[in-house]
Amino acid sequence: MNIFGIGLPEMAVIMILALLIFGPKKLPEIGRSLGKAMRSFQDASREFETEFKREAEQLEQAVQTTAELEPKQIKAAESSEEHAATSSQS
């Protein structure tokens, strides 16, 4: 078991030190608070990831729409230039 680069022996030492420092009555409260903090961090991380993906999709759609419109705009500009050139020649 390797969590955050900490092996089982190191984890056991940390747990024993926490038990000695905080006592058996405070450990469940600390664990609960730590669990809530981790959960809120994970929720915020998921929310950020979802928002990032949504923005990336919107940007990709905008790029695709622009790429589709550019040839049409170029053709329209060319036809209007041709129309202007024929109008000025008359």
Secondary structure, 3 states (H helix, E strand, C coil): CCECCECHHHHHHHHHHHHHHHHHHHHHHHHHHHHHHHHHHHHHHHHHHHHHHHHHHHHHHHHHHHHHHHHHHHHHHHHHHHHHHHHHHC
